Amino acid sequence: MEIWINPRCSKCRSALSLLDAQGAGYTVRRYLDDPPTAKELQDVLARLRLEPWDITRTGERVAAELGIADWPRDAATRDRWIEALAAHPILIQRPIITADDGTAVIGRSDEAVRSLFT
């Protein structure tokens, strides 16, 4: 199991506490220091069954600078979104937890984190 975190994020710290309480073995990836590649993002999106715009933090300053709010959300622009996330990892929703069984969740709620263990 791997969890992508920003250590300053309270949701990330909460997810780590829940994983610890479950006795889960996991690896921490500080994704701002070790950004995912476009390929890794594609793989995670497939596991999440989401599109890149679904995991984009549109309220970040860099999102406004890029004008992301005006980008189309379609197959033709999917790679553009992924490249933006790879280039600006602050835009990636957190925490993202990838389980060894191939599932993944965005662990912003206790329920989402616990779903990995049911």
N, CA, C and O atoms as a printed pandas DataFrame, in Angstrom:
     atom_number atom_name residue_name chain_id  residue_number  x_coord  y_coord  z_coord
0              1         N          MET        A               1    0.857   -1.163    0.000
1              2        CA          MET        A               1    0.000    0.000    0.000
2              3         C          MET        A               1    0.900    1.222    0.000
3              4         O          MET        A               1    1.939    1.257    0.660
4              5         N          GLU        A               2    0.473    2.225   -0.760
5              6        CA          GLU        A               2    1.200    3.488   -0.797
6              7         C          GLU        A               2    0.206    4.617   -0.587
7              8         O          GLU        A               2   -0.926    4.558   -1.067
8              9         N          ILE        A               3    0.636    5.645    0.134
9             10        CA          ILE        A               3   -0.205    6.809    0.359
10            11         C          ILE        A               3    0.569    8.049   -0.056
11            12         O          ILE        A               3    1.682    8.298    0.408
12            13         N          TRP        A               4   -0.054    8.823   -0.947
13            14        CA          TRP        A               4    0.518   10.088   -1.390
14            15         C          TRP        A               4    0.019   11.166   -0.452
15            16         O          TRP        A               4   -1.187   11.376   -0.319
16            17         N          ILE        A               5    0.953   11.853    0.201
17            18        CA          ILE        A               5    0.562   12.843    1.200
18            19         C          ILE        A               5    1.303   14.155    1.048
19            20         O          ILE        A               5    2.368   14.236    0.437
20            21         N          ASN        A               6    0.701   15.170    1.625
21            22        CA          ASN        A               6    1.340   16.434    1.948
22            23         C          ASN        A               6    1.320   16.449    3.474
23            24         O          ASN        A               6    0.239   16.512    4.060
24            25         N          PRO        A               7    2.466   16.395    4.135
25            26        CA          PRO        A               7    2.468   16.288    5.597
26            27         C          PRO        A               7    1.776   17.449    6.310
27            28         O          PRO        A               7    1.406   17.317    7.477
28            29         N          ARG        A               8    1.596   18.578    5.634
29            30        CA          ARG        A               8    0.915   19.727    6.246
30            31         C          ARG        A               8   -0.599   19.592    6.188
31            32         O          ARG        A               8   -1.313   20.395    6.787
32            33         N          CYS        A               9   -1.096   18.593    5.479
33            34        CA          CYS        A               9   -2.533   18.418    5.258
34            35         C          CYS        A               9   -3.163   17.609    6.399
35            36         O          CYS        A               9   -2.707   16.509    6.709
36            37         N          SER        A              10   -4.202   18.154    7.014
37            38        CA          SER        A              10   -4.869   17.456    8.118
38            39         C          SER        A              10   -5.559   16.178    7.641
39            40         O          SER        A              10   -5.600   15.198    8.386
40            41         N          LYS        A              11   -6.101   16.160    6.423
41            42        CA          LYS        A              11   -6.746   14.951    5.893
42            43         C          LYS        A              11   -5.718   13.844    5.701
43            44         O          LYS        A              11   -6.014   12.670    5.920
44            45         N          CYS        A              12   -4.515   14.218    5.295
45            46        CA          CYS        A              12   -3.442   13.229    5.131
46            47         C          CYS        A              12   -3.036   12.647    6.490
47            48         O          CYS        A              12   -2.866   11.436    6.626
48            49         N          ARG        A              13   -2.887   13.500    7.469
49            50        CA          ARG        A              13   -2.519   13.023    8.804
50            51         C          ARG        A              13   -3.602   12.118    9.371
51            52         O          ARG        A              13   -3.300   11.114   10.016
52            53         N          SER        A              14   -4.857   12.468    9.135
53            54        CA          SER        A              14   -5.969   11.634    9.594
54            55         C          SER        A              14   -5.938   10.268    8.913
55            56         O          SER        A              14   -6.136    9.241    9.564
56            57         N          ALA        A              15   -5.691   10.257    7.608
57            58        CA          ALA        A              15   -5.628    8.988    6.874
58            59         C          ALA        A              15   -4.488    8.120    7.405
59            60         O          ALA        A              15   -4.651    6.910    7.560
60            61         N          LEU        A              16   -3.340    8.731    7.683
61            62        CA          LEU        A              16   -2.213    7.970    8.238
62            63         C          LEU        A              16   -2.586    7.369    9.590
63            64         O          LEU        A              16   -2.244    6.220    9.869
64            65         N          SER        A              17   -3.277    8.126   10.423
65            66        CA          SER        A              17   -3.702    7.614   11.731
66            67         C          SER        A              17   -4.633    6.428   11.579
67            68         O          SER        A              17   -4.521    5.449   12.317
68            69         N          LEU        A              18   -5.553    6.507   10.625
69            70        CA          LEU        A              18   -6.475    5.387   10.389
70            71         C          LEU        A              18   -5.736    4.155    9.865
71            72         O          LEU        A              18   -6.030    3.032   10.272
72            73         N          LEU        A              19   -4.785    4.366    8.969
73            74        CA          LEU        A              19   -3.993    3.226    8.477
74            75         C          LEU        A              19   -3.222    2.584    9.620
75            76         O          LEU        A              19   -3.155    1.359    9.724
76            77         N          ASP        A              20   -2.635    3.426   10.485
77            78        CA          ASP        A              20   -1.908    2.900   11.641
78            79         C          ASP        A              20   -2.838    2.122   12.562
79            80         O          ASP        A              20   -2.469    1.056   13.056
80            81         N          ALA        A              21   -4.042    2.644   12.799
81            82        CA          ALA        A              21   -5.010    1.976   13.670
82            83         C          ALA        A              21   -5.417    0.617   13.102
83            84         O          ALA        A              21   -5.719   -0.311   13.852
84            85         N          GLN        A              22   -5.422    0.508   11.773
85            86        CA          GLN        A              22   -5.762   -0.764   11.122
86            87         C          GLN        A              22   -4.568   -1.712   11.067
87            88         O          GLN        A              22   -4.712   -2.872   10.681
88            89         N          GLY        A              23   -3.395   -1.226   11.450
89            90        CA          GLY        A              23   -2.191   -2.043   11.381
90            91         C          GLY        A              23   -1.732   -2.283    9.947
91            92         O          GLY        A              23   -1.060   -3.272    9.656
92            93         N          ALA        A              24   -2.098   -1.375    9.065
93            94        CA          ALA        A              24   -1.764   -1.525    7.643
94            95         C          ALA        A              24   -0.287   -1.226    7.409
95            96         O          ALA        A              24    0.285   -0.315    8.007
96            97         N          GLY        A              25    0.306   -2.007    6.533
97            98        CA          GLY        A              25    1.655   -1.711    6.083
98            99         C          GLY        A              25    1.551   -0.783    4.885
99           100         O          GLY        A              25    0.777   -1.038    3.962
100          101         N          TYR        A              26    2.315    0.275    4.895
101          102        CA          TYR        A              26    2.229    1.229    3.799
102          103         C          TYR        A              26    3.540    1.977    3.637
103          104         O          TYR        A              26    4.380    2.016    4.537
104          105         N          THR        A              27    3.685    2.563    2.471
105          106        CA          THR        A              27    4.803    3.434    2.153
106          107         C          THR        A              27    4.255    4.838    1.960
107          108         O          THR        A              27    3.238    5.033    1.296
108          109         N          VAL        A              28    4.931    5.804    2.540
109          110        CA          VAL        A              28    4.523    7.203    2.395
110          111         C          VAL        A              28    5.276    7.816    1.222
111          112         O          VAL        A              28    6.493    7.677    1.101
112          113         N          ARG        A              29    4.532    8.487    0.372
113          114        CA          ARG        A              29    5.132    9.246   -0.717
114          115         C          ARG        A              29    4.734   10.707   -0.543
115          116         O          ARG        A              29    3.559   11.061   -0.644
116          117         N          ARG        A              30    5.702   11.526   -0.286
117          118        CA          ARG        A              30    5.473   12.970   -0.203
118          119         C          ARG        A              30    5.479   13.485   -1.638
119          120         O          ARG        A              30    6.517   13.850   -2.189
120          121         N          TYR        A              31    4.295   13.501   -2.217
121          122        CA          TYR        A              31    4.192   13.716   -3.658
122          123         C          TYR        A              31    4.602   15.115   -4.106
123          124         O          TYR        A              31    4.835   15.324   -5.296
124          125         N          LEU        A              32    4.698   16.070   -3.199
125          126        CA          LEU        A              32    5.207   17.378   -3.595
126          127         C          LEU        A              32    6.724   17.341   -3.767
127          128         O          LEU        A              32    7.278   18.074   -4.585
128          129         N          ASP        A              33    7.390   16.485   -2.993
129          130        CA          ASP        A              33    8.841   16.312   -3.097
130          131         C          ASP        A              33    9.217   15.277   -4.150
131          132         O          ASP        A              33   10.289   15.353   -4.751
132          133         N          ASP        A              34    8.335   14.318   -4.367
133          134        CA          ASP        A              34    8.556   13.216   -5.312
134          135         C          ASP        A              34    7.322   13.114   -6.212
135          136         O          ASP        A              34    6.515   12.195   -6.069
136          137         N          PRO        A              35    7.184   14.071   -7.143
137          138        CA          PRO        A              35    5.957   14.136   -7.946
138          139         C          PRO        A              35    5.762   12.903   -8.827
139          140         O          PRO        A              35    6.725   12.347   -9.354
140          141         N          PRO        A              36    4.514   12.486   -8.981
141          142        CA          PRO        A              36    4.240   11.358   -9.877
142          143         C          PRO        A              36    4.436   11.776  -11.329
143          144         O          PRO        A              36    4.230   12.932  -11.696
144          145         N          THR        A              37    4.835   10.818  -12.132
145          146        CA          THR        A              37    4.958   11.055  -13.566
146          147         C          THR        A              37    3.571   11.015  -14.203
147          148         O          THR        A              37    2.593   10.612  -13.572
148          149         N          ALA        A              38    3.506   11.435  -15.447
149          150        CA          ALA        A              38    2.235   11.354  -16.180
150          151         C          ALA        A              38    1.757    9.908  -16.235
151          152         O          ALA        A              38    0.562    9.649  -16.094
152          153         N          LYS        A              39    2.664    8.973  -16.435
153          154        CA          LYS        A              39    2.297    7.546  -16.490
154          155         C          LYS        A              39    1.753    7.073  -15.141
155          156         O          LYS        A              39    0.755    6.354  -15.097
156          157         N          GLU        A              40    2.387    7.460  -14.061
157          158        CA          GLU        A              40    1.892    7.085  -12.731
158          159         C          GLU        A              40    0.501    7.674  -12.493
159          160         O          GLU        A              40   -0.367    7.011  -11.925
160          161         N          LEU        A              41    0.295    8.899  -12.919
161          162        CA          LEU        A              41   -1.024    9.510  -12.773
162          163         C          LEU        A              41   -2.070    8.768  -13.595
163          164         O          LEU        A              41   -3.186    8.554  -13.121
164          165         N          GLN        A              42   -1.731    8.376  -14.809
165          166        CA          GLN        A              42   -2.654    7.593  -15.629
166          167         C          GLN        A              42   -3.024    6.292  -14.926
167          168         O          GLN        A              42   -4.190    5.897  -14.906
168          169         N          ASP        A              43   -2.023    5.628  -14.350
169          170        CA          ASP        A              43   -2.270    4.363  -13.643
170          171         C          ASP        A              43   -3.170    4.578  -12.425
171          172         O          ASP        A              43   -4.097    3.802  -12.193
172          173         N          VAL        A              44   -2.901    5.620  -11.654
173          174        CA          VAL        A              44   -3.710    5.900  -10.467
174          175         C          VAL        A              44   -5.133    6.276  -10.868
175          176         O          VAL        A              44   -6.091    5.839  -10.231
176          177         N          LEU        A              45   -5.276    7.072  -11.903
177          178        CA          LEU        A              45   -6.613    7.437  -12.371
178          179         C          LEU        A              45   -7.404    6.200  -12.796
179          180         O          LEU        A              45   -8.601    6.106  -12.525
180          181         N          ALA        A              46   -6.750    5.265  -13.450
181          182        CA          ALA        A              46   -7.426    4.024  -13.846
182          183         C          ALA        A              46   -7.867    3.252  -12.610
183          184         O          ALA        A              46   -8.973    2.713  -12.571
184          185         N          ARG        A              47   -7.009    3.199  -11.609
185          186        CA          ARG        A              47   -7.359    2.493  -10.374
186          187         C          ARG        A              47   -8.482    3.188   -9.621
187          188         O          ARG        A              47   -9.334    2.535   -9.020
188          189         N          LEU        A              48   -8.480    4.518   -9.658
189          190        CA          LEU        A              48   -9.531    5.285   -8.994
190          191         C          LEU        A              48  -10.836    5.297   -9.791
191          192         O          LEU        A              48  -11.910    5.574   -9.257
192          193         N          ARG        A              49  -10.713    4.992  -11.077
193          194        CA          ARG        A              49  -11.839    5.099  -12.004
194          195         C          ARG        A              49  -12.359    6.531  -12.059
195          196         O          ARG        A              49  -13.563    6.788  -12.029
196          197         N          LEU        A              50  -11.393    7.457  -12.142
197          198        CA          LEU        A              50  -11.701    8.878  -12.206
198          199         C          LEU        A              50  -10.943    9.512  -13.374
199          200         O          LEU        A              50  -10.046    8.907  -13.960
200          201         N          GLU        A              51  -11.321   10.714  -13.685
201          202        CA          GLU        A              51  -10.645   11.503  -14.706
202          203         C          GLU        A              51   -9.728   12.514  -14.008
203          204         O          GLU        A              51   -9.919   12.798  -12.826
204          205         N          PRO        A              52   -8.741   13.058  -14.718
205          206        CA          PRO        A              52   -7.808   13.975  -14.055
206          207         C          PRO        A              52   -8.477   15.201  -13.447
207          208         O          PRO        A              52   -8.039   15.695  -12.408
208          209         N          TRP        A              53   -9.526   15.691  -14.082
209          210        CA          TRP        A              53  -10.222   16.858  -13.526
210          211         C          TRP        A              53  -10.942   16.517  -12.231
211          212         O          TRP        A              53  -11.252   17.405  -11.437
212          213         N          ASP        A              54  -11.210   15.228  -12.014
213          214        CA          ASP        A              54  -11.861   14.801  -10.771
214          215         C          ASP        A              54  -10.924   14.870   -9.568
215          216         O          ASP        A              54  -11.382   14.954   -8.428
216          217         N          ILE        A              55   -9.617   14.836   -9.817
217          218        CA          ILE        A              55   -8.647   14.855   -8.711
218          219         C          ILE        A              55   -7.844   16.157   -8.691
219          220         O          ILE        A              55   -6.812   16.244   -8.025
220          221         N          THR        A              56   -8.316   17.159   -9.417
221          222        CA          THR        A              56   -7.599   18.431   -9.492
222          223         C          THR        A              56   -8.122   19.404   -8.439
223          224         O          THR        A              56   -9.327   19.619   -8.306
224          225         N          ARG        A              57   -7.201   19.974   -7.712
225          226        CA          ARG        A              57   -7.530   20.981   -6.703
226          227         C          ARG        A              57   -7.625   22.338   -7.415
227          228         O          ARG        A              57   -6.636   23.056   -7.555
228          229         N          THR        A              58   -8.809   22.655   -7.848
229          230        CA          THR        A              58   -9.008   23.846   -8.673
230          231         C          THR        A              58   -8.909   25.147   -7.886
231          232         O          THR        A              58   -8.833   26.219   -8.485
232          233         N          GLY        A              59   -8.908   25.075   -6.580
233          234        CA          GLY        A              59   -8.805   26.278   -5.758
234          235         C          GLY        A              59   -7.379   26.749   -5.515
235          236         O          GLY        A              59   -7.165   27.799   -4.908
236          237         N          GLU        A              60   -6.406   25.981   -5.983
237          238        CA          GLU        A              60   -5.006   26.366   -5.791
238          239         C          GLU        A              60   -4.648   27.559   -6.686
239          240         O          GLU        A              60   -5.199   27.714   -7.776
240          241         N          ARG        A              61   -3.734   28.384   -6.221
241          242        CA          ARG        A              61   -3.304   29.568   -6.967
242          243         C          ARG        A              61   -2.827   29.198   -8.374
243          244         O          ARG        A              61   -3.173   29.875   -9.342
244          245         N          VAL        A              62   -2.044   28.139   -8.488
245          246        CA          VAL        A              62   -1.517   27.742   -9.802
246          247         C          VAL        A              62   -2.646   27.332  -10.750
247          248         O          VAL        A              62   -2.519   27.492  -11.963
248          249         N          ALA        A              63   -3.733   26.811  -10.218
249          250        CA          ALA        A              63   -4.884   26.462  -11.062
250          251         C          ALA        A              63   -5.450   27.721  -11.704
251          252         O          ALA        A              63   -5.797   27.724  -12.885
252          253         N          ALA        A              64   -5.541   28.781  -10.925
253          254        CA          ALA        A              64   -6.025   30.047  -11.467
254          255         C          ALA        A              64   -5.050   30.603  -12.496
255          256         O          ALA        A              64   -5.457   31.117  -13.538
256          257         N          GLU        A              65   -3.758   30.494  -12.194
257          258        CA          GLU        A              65   -2.739   30.985  -13.132
258          259         C          GLU        A              65   -2.807   30.243  -14.466
259          260         O          GLU        A              65   -2.597   30.839  -15.522
260          261         N          LEU        A              66   -3.098   28.953  -14.415
261          262        CA          LEU        A              66   -3.189   28.143  -15.634
262          263         C          LEU        A              66   -4.540   28.297  -16.332
263          264         O          LEU        A              66   -4.690   27.918  -17.493
264          265         N          GLY        A              67   -5.512   28.851  -15.625
265          266        CA          GLY        A              67   -6.847   28.987  -16.198
266          267         C          GLY        A              67   -7.586   27.665  -16.306
267          268         O          GLY        A              67   -8.417   27.482  -17.196
268          269         N          ILE        A              68   -7.284   26.746  -15.401
269          270        CA          ILE        A              68   -7.849   25.389  -15.450
270          271         C          ILE        A              68   -9.374   25.387  -15.429
271          272         O          ILE        A              68   -9.998   24.524  -16.047
272          273         N          ALA        A              69   -9.965   26.319  -14.743
273          274        CA          ALA        A              69  -11.430   26.353  -14.666
274          275         C          ALA        A              69  -12.076   26.429  -16.041
275          276         O          ALA        A              69  -13.220   26.009  -16.218
276          277         N          ASP        A              70  -11.351   26.959  -17.008
277          278        CA          ASP        A              70  -11.893   27.108  -18.358
278          279         C          ASP        A              70  -11.499   25.978  -19.308
279          280         O          ASP        A              70  -11.916   25.970  -20.466
280          281         N          TRP        A              71  -10.696   25.020  -18.824
281          282        CA          TRP        A              71  -10.271   23.927  -19.692
282          283         C          TRP        A              71  -11.434   22.973  -19.926
283          284         O          TRP        A              71  -12.192   22.675  -19.003
284          285         N          PRO        A              72  -11.577   22.491  -21.165
285          286        CA          PRO        A              72  -12.595   21.471  -21.421
286          287         C          PRO        A              72  -12.284   20.197  -20.623
287          288         O          PRO        A              72  -11.129   19.879  -20.337
288          289         N          ARG        A              73  -13.333   19.503  -20.285
289          290        CA          ARG        A              73  -13.201   18.231  -19.548
290          291         C          ARG        A              73  -13.686   17.133  -20.469
291          292         O          ARG        A              73  -14.827   16.677  -20.389
292          293         N          ASP        A              74  -12.776   16.719  -21.354
293          294        CA          ASP        A              74  -13.141   15.700  -22.336
294          295         C          ASP        A              74  -11.912   14.886  -22.715
295          296         O          ASP        A              74  -10.794   15.194  -22.301
296          297         N          ALA        A              75  -12.134   13.854  -23.501
297          298        CA          ALA        A              75  -11.052   12.943  -23.895
298          299         C          ALA        A              75   -9.940   13.668  -24.636
299          300         O          ALA        A              75   -8.768   13.317  -24.499
300          301         N          ALA        A              76  -10.294   14.665  -25.410
301          302        CA          ALA        A              76   -9.299   15.386  -26.198
302          303         C          ALA        A              76   -8.319   16.182  -25.328
303          304         O          ALA        A              76   -7.186   16.424  -25.743
304          305         N          THR        A              77   -8.740   16.585  -24.140
305          306        CA          THR        A              77   -7.867   17.388  -23.275
306          307         C          THR        A              77   -7.347   16.606  -22.064
307          308         O          THR        A              77   -6.661   17.170  -21.212
308          309         N          ARG        A              78   -7.665   15.334  -21.986
309          310        CA          ARG        A              78   -7.261   14.509  -20.841
310          311         C          ARG        A              78   -5.752   14.569  -20.600
311          312         O          ARG        A              78   -5.311   14.757  -19.466
312          313         N          ASP        A              79   -4.963   14.410  -21.660
313          314        CA          ASP        A              79   -3.502   14.426  -21.502
314          315         C          ASP        A              79   -3.008   15.787  -21.014
315          316         O          ASP        A              79   -2.046   15.859  -20.251
316          317         N          ARG        A              80   -3.653   16.852  -21.446
317          318        CA          ARG        A              80   -3.277   18.195  -20.979
318          319         C          ARG        A              80   -3.457   18.296  -19.469
319          320         O          ARG        A              80   -2.598   18.828  -18.766
320          321         N          TRP        A              81   -4.577   17.783  -18.981
321          322        CA          TRP        A              81   -4.831   17.776  -17.540
322          323         C          TRP        A              81   -3.770   16.964  -16.798
323          324         O          TRP        A              81   -3.242   17.407  -15.778
324          325         N          ILE        A              82   -3.463   15.779  -17.314
325          326        CA          ILE        A              82   -2.483   14.908  -16.659
326          327         C          ILE        A              82   -1.112   15.577  -16.633
327          328         O          ILE        A              82   -0.421   15.530  -15.615
328          329         N          GLU        A              83   -0.717   16.191  -17.730
329          330        CA          GLU        A              83    0.569   16.889  -17.775
330          331         C          GLU        A              83    0.600   18.041  -16.769
331          332         O          GLU        A              83    1.631   18.287  -16.143
332          333         N          ALA        A              84   -0.510   18.740  -16.611
333          334        CA          ALA        A              84   -0.572   19.830  -15.633
334          335         C          ALA        A              84   -0.406   19.298  -14.212
335          336         O          ALA        A              84    0.289   19.903  -13.396
336          337         N          LEU        A              85   -1.042   18.174  -13.919
337          338        CA          LEU        A              85   -0.909   17.569  -12.592
338          339         C          LEU        A              85    0.524   17.108  -12.347
339          340         O          LEU        A              85    1.048   17.268  -11.244
340          341         N          ALA        A              86    1.156   16.540  -13.361
341          342        CA          ALA        A              86    2.543   16.085  -13.221
342          343         C          ALA        A              86    3.491   17.271  -13.026
343          344         O          ALA        A              86    4.433   17.197  -12.237
344          345         N          ALA        A              87    3.236   18.355  -13.741
345          346        CA          ALA        A              87    4.094   19.537  -13.654
346          347         C          ALA        A              87    3.857   20.349  -12.386
347          348         O          ALA        A              87    4.759   21.031  -11.900
348          349         N          HIS        A              88    2.639   20.274  -11.854
349          350        CA          HIS        A              88    2.251   21.062  -10.676
350          351         C          HIS        A              88    1.546   20.138   -9.670
351          352         O          HIS        A              88    0.323   20.187   -9.539
352          353         N          PRO        A              89    2.305   19.304   -8.968
353          354        CA          PRO        A              89    1.672   18.308   -8.092
354          355         C          PRO        A              89    0.807   18.899   -6.985
355          356         O          PRO        A              89   -0.021   18.189   -6.413
356          357         N          ILE        A              90    0.979   20.178   -6.669
357          358        CA          ILE        A              90    0.113   20.815   -5.669
358          359         C          ILE        A              90   -1.349   20.740   -6.098
359          360         O          ILE        A              90   -2.248   20.869   -5.267
360          361         N          LEU        A              91   -1.590   20.532   -7.386
361          362        CA          LEU        A              91   -2.954   20.446   -7.912
362          363         C          LEU        A              91   -3.618   19.098   -7.648
363          364         O          LEU        A              91   -4.827   18.962   -7.837
364          365         N          ILE        A              92   -2.848   18.101   -7.215
365          366        CA          ILE        A              92   -3.393   16.757   -7.023
366          367         C          ILE        A              92   -4.126   16.670   -5.684
367          368         O          ILE        A              92   -3.585   17.026   -4.637
368          369         N          GLN        A              93   -5.355   16.195   -5.742
369          370        CA          GLN        A              93   -6.144   15.965   -4.528
370          371         C          GLN        A              93   -5.406   14.969   -3.640
371          372         O          GLN        A              93   -4.731   14.070   -4.141
372          373         N          ARG        A              94   -5.529   15.123   -2.352
373          374        CA          ARG        A              94   -4.806   14.276   -1.415
374          375         C          ARG        A              94   -5.677   13.902   -0.240
375          376         O          ARG        A              94   -6.668   14.575    0.042
376          377         N          PRO        A              95   -5.321   12.848    0.440
377          378        CA          PRO        A              95   -4.323   11.834    0.115
378          379         C          PRO        A              95   -4.891   10.805   -0.868
379          380         O          PRO        A              95   -6.094   10.544   -0.894
380          381         N          ILE        A              96   -4.021   10.244   -1.653
381          382        CA          ILE        A              96   -4.396    9.135   -2.529
382          383         C          ILE        A              96   -3.726    7.892   -1.977
383          384         O          ILE        A              96   -2.518    7.860   -1.742
384          385         N          ILE        A              97   -4.547    6.866   -1.777
385          386        CA          ILE        A              97   -4.043    5.602   -1.234
386          387         C          ILE        A              97   -4.240    4.521   -2.279
387          388         O          ILE        A              97   -5.352    4.304   -2.760
388          389         N          THR        A              98   -3.151    3.843   -2.629
389          390        CA          THR        A              98   -3.220    2.728   -3.569
390          391         C          THR        A              98   -2.952    1.442   -2.787
391          392         O          THR        A              98   -1.936    1.311   -2.105
392          393         N          ALA        A              99   -3.875    0.512   -2.902
393          394        CA          ALA        A              99   -3.768   -0.752   -2.173
394          395         C          ALA        A              99   -3.103   -1.810   -3.044
395          396         O          ALA        A              99   -3.082   -1.705   -4.270
396          397         N          ASP        A             100   -2.571   -2.807   -2.400
397          398        CA          ASP        A             100   -1.875   -3.882   -3.102
398          399         C          ASP        A             100   -2.801   -4.698   -3.997
399          400         O          ASP        A             100   -2.336   -5.345   -4.935
400          401         N          ASP        A             101   -4.102   -4.677   -3.723
401          402        CA          ASP        A             101   -5.041   -5.464   -4.529
402          403         C          ASP        A             101   -5.479   -4.735   -5.804
403          404         O          ASP        A             101   -6.334   -5.224   -6.542
404          405         N          GLY        A             102   -4.885   -3.558   -6.057
405          406        CA          GLY        A             102   -5.210   -2.814   -7.271
406          407         C          GLY        A             102   -6.241   -1.726   -7.083
407          408         O          GLY        A             102   -6.474   -0.941   -8.002
408          409         N          THR        A             103   -6.863   -1.653   -5.925
409          410        CA          THR        A             103   -7.835   -0.600   -5.663
410          411         C          THR        A             103   -7.109    0.670   -5.224
411          412         O          THR        A             103   -5.928    0.648   -4.877
412          413         N          ALA        A             104   -7.840    1.754   -5.249
413          414        CA          ALA        A             104   -7.297    3.032   -4.793
414          415         C          ALA        A             104   -8.456    3.909   -4.352
415          416         O          ALA        A             104   -9.584    3.765   -4.824
416          417         N          VAL        A             105   -8.154    4.820   -3.436
417          418        CA          VAL        A             105   -9.156    5.775   -2.969
418          419         C          VAL        A             105   -8.484    7.114   -2.734
419          420         O          VAL        A             105   -7.281    7.207   -2.493
420          421         N          ILE        A             106   -9.307    8.144   -2.814
421          422        CA          ILE        A             106   -8.887    9.446   -2.313
422          423         C          ILE        A             106   -9.374    9.471   -0.870
423          424         O          ILE        A             106  -10.578    9.491   -0.617
424          425         N          GLY        A             107   -8.456    9.469    0.057
425          426        CA          GLY        A             107   -8.774    9.283    1.468
426          427         C          GLY        A             107   -9.118   10.547    2.211
427          428         O          GLY        A             107   -8.576   10.790    3.289
428          429         N          ARG        A             108   -9.998   11.357    1.670
429          430        CA          ARG        A             108  -10.377   12.603    2.322
430          431         C          ARG        A             108  -11.378   12.393    3.453
431          432         O          ARG        A             108  -11.600   13.295    4.262
432          433         N          SER        A             109  -11.977   11.220    3.511
433          434        CA          SER        A             109  -12.898   10.927    4.612
434          435         C          SER        A             109  -12.469    9.628    5.282
435          436         O          SER        A             109  -11.797    8.789    4.682
436          437         N          ASP        A             110  -12.873    9.485    6.537
437          438        CA          ASP        A             110  -12.578    8.244    7.252
438          439         C          ASP        A             110  -13.197    7.050    6.537
439          440         O          ASP        A             110  -12.599    5.976    6.472
440          441         N          GLU        A             111  -14.406    7.245    5.998
441          442        CA          GLU        A             111  -15.114    6.165    5.312
442          443         C          GLU        A             111  -14.325    5.686    4.093
443          444         O          GLU        A             111  -14.232    4.485    3.840
444          445         N          ALA        A             112  -13.759    6.630    3.340
445          446        CA          ALA        A             112  -12.992    6.258    2.148
446          447         C          ALA        A             112  -11.770    5.428    2.542
447          448         O          ALA        A             112  -11.468    4.429    1.889
448          449         N          VAL        A             113  -11.076    5.822    3.584
449          450        CA          VAL        A             113   -9.897    5.065    4.034
450          451         C          VAL        A             113  -10.328    3.693    4.525
451          452         O          VAL        A             113   -9.701    2.688    4.190
452          453         N          ARG        A             114  -11.383    3.644    5.311
453          454        CA          ARG        A             114  -11.850    2.359    5.847
454          455         C          ARG        A             114  -12.342    1.420    4.741
455          456         O          ARG        A             114  -12.316    0.201    4.913
456          457         N          SER        A             115  -12.786    1.969    3.619
457          458        CA          SER        A             115  -13.281    1.123    2.525
458          459         C          SER        A             115  -12.196    0.194    1.996
459          460         O          SER        A             115  -12.508   -0.822    1.375
460          461         N          LEU        A             116  -10.943    0.520    2.229
461          462        CA          LEU        A             116   -9.861   -0.339    1.796
462          463         C          LEU        A             116   -9.782   -1.630    2.611
463          464         O          LEU        A             116   -9.124   -2.589    2.206
464          465         N          PHE        A             117  -10.441   -1.648    3.734
465          466        CA          PHE        A             117  -10.350   -2.790    4.648
466          467         C          PHE        A             117  -11.643   -3.576    4.762
467          468         O          PHE        A             117  -11.761   -4.439    5.632
468          469         N          THR        A             118  -12.611   -3.299    3.907
469          470        CA          THR        A             118  -13.876   -4.029    3.978
470          471         C          THR        A             118  -14.009   -5.008    2.847
471          472         O          THR        A             118  -15.017   -5.710    2.753
